[in-house]
Amino acid sequence: MTDATDAVDTPTPRRNPKPEAKTIGGRELKPSTLMMGHGYDPALSEGSLKAPIFLTSTFAFENSAAGKRHFEGITGKRPGGAEGLVYSRFNGPNQEILEDRLSIWDGAEDALSFSSGMTAITVMLLAYCNAGDVIVHSGPLYAATEGFIAKVLSKFGITYLDFAAGATREEIDAVLEQAKAQAADQGGKVAMVYLESPANPTNALVDVEAVKASRDAILDADVTPIAIDNTFLGPLWARPLDQGADIVVYSLTKYVGGHSDLVAGSIAGAKKWMDPVRALRNTMGGIADPNTAWMLMRSLETVELRMQRAGENAAKVCAFLKDHPKVEGLGYLGFIDNARQQDIYDRHCLGAGSTFSLFVKGGEAEAFRFLDAMKIAKLAVSLGGTETLASCPAAMTHLSVPDERKAQLGITPNLVRISIGIEDPDDLIADFAQALDAV
Ligand SMILES: Cc1ncc(COP(=O)(O)O)c(C=O)c1O
């Protein structure tokens, strides 16, 4: 018999999917290992080693009974919810694999992906807030988040109170007590404690452990979740769920996507916290599209390598900048000069990150000369990409912030915001040196 006939006579038998290994000899496999295959079964996709991009708006039911069963799950007529895929506004294979992998990094039970960080934040806040509720947040927040809470949610009778990022337990207690009273007056509840750490662009860290202790003492932990935007340090350098946060929020556009070529967001936490947000996402839309989800799966395979290298590069660049005669100061988590902030850092952080503030001696003119002289670093907002980016918040991202608030936050005209990439560190230092010479 010829080989060709062989192949026809004895076709490759169908194999059952191999169960996935998450431990070996009692050793739990690390996220960086699991990123190569977790949640994906090649046997379900013609053996394709990598997940294909599933470009479809809808999914075929096996039969009518399966279709009915699905809708019984969705509508709550059958307990246990809906399983499987039905329509791409709700979910899809790429998004489900991505969400499984995102959960792993933060040690979360469940995760949801979104078309942007702001979609994740706004859908989550809407899912938790009713008219009369109060949100407590740390400040400052990413400007669009602050704007959504202050200007959009206020249209629906939702108010807010805030505390400074570095607040102590006593200061947090006072704000939560005030929020509880305010919610009672308004006929609502404290719907969420929303944090962002480190704050942008001050790099002030929030004491998540103190916030949790305060929430547990003053509010009902089953009613008021603590959510935290971990975009600047996650998933490698901070794991806020370990310190007591309930929901971790990301702009995946930054370090997780990591190549400045996509926009996406996510939240992760216990399933009970994800379910109301999933239900609203099903209604509103806003899930990441399949192509972006696929790109993020590729990004997650290298996120640890990229973040490690960017963190090491930032440490080298900051060591060079620290005593440079044209540098007035640095807002870098590797060089904290405040005992309380250092204490929070030691308890919460696994690395200093690669995004920091550089105060050039002088004012806007000096900062602009520095920025315009840079040859490797690109002049652009955003952060967490493979390439080094630099911008001037006072003149760009924070231009619309009132002067008084800018002064309060330390957003001075000479503040240059830097996100260090994965280039050669000595090349970066050469670039910073020549740009400072040009100031
Ligand atoms: C800390 C932080 N959170 C959220 C966002 C919003 O994310 P996106 O631009 O993906 O909507 C950003 C964007 O810069 C951010 O820096």
PDBQT file of the ligand as one rigid body, heavy atoms in Angstrom, charges set to zero:
ROOT
HETATM    1  C1  LIG A 501      -4.694  55.114  35.163  1.00  0.00    +0.000 C 
HETATM    2  C2  LIG A 501      -5.561  55.059  33.952  1.00  0.00    +0.000 A 
HETATM    3  N1  LIG A 501      -6.771  54.509  34.044  1.00  0.00    +0.000 NA
HETATM    4  C3  LIG A 501      -7.597  54.449  32.974  1.00  0.00    +0.000 A 
HETATM    5  C4  LIG A 501      -7.234  54.967  31.749  1.00  0.00    +0.000 A 
HETATM    6  C5  LIG A 501      -8.201  54.894  30.609  1.00  0.00    +0.000 C 
HETATM    7  O1  LIG A 501      -7.866  53.865  29.755  1.00  0.00    +0.000 OA
HETATM    8  P1  LIG A 501      -8.205  53.829  28.193  1.00  0.00    +0.000 P 
HETATM    9  O2  LIG A 501      -7.442  54.949  27.549  1.00  0.00    +0.000 OA
HETATM   10  O3  LIG A 501      -7.770  52.460  27.772  1.00  0.00    +0.000 OA
HETATM   11  O4  LIG A 501      -9.675  54.037  28.063  1.00  0.00    +0.000 OA
HETATM   12  C6  LIG A 501      -5.972  55.536  31.609  1.00  0.00    +0.000 A 
HETATM   13  C7  LIG A 501      -5.548  56.090  30.308  1.00  0.00    +0.000 C 
HETATM   14  O5  LIG A 501      -4.560  56.776  30.203  1.00  0.00    +0.000 OA
HETATM   15  C8  LIG A 501      -5.113  55.590  32.738  1.00  0.00    +0.000 A 
HETATM   16  O6  LIG A 501      -3.893  56.144  32.674  1.00  0.00    +0.000 OA
ENDROOT
TORSDOF 0
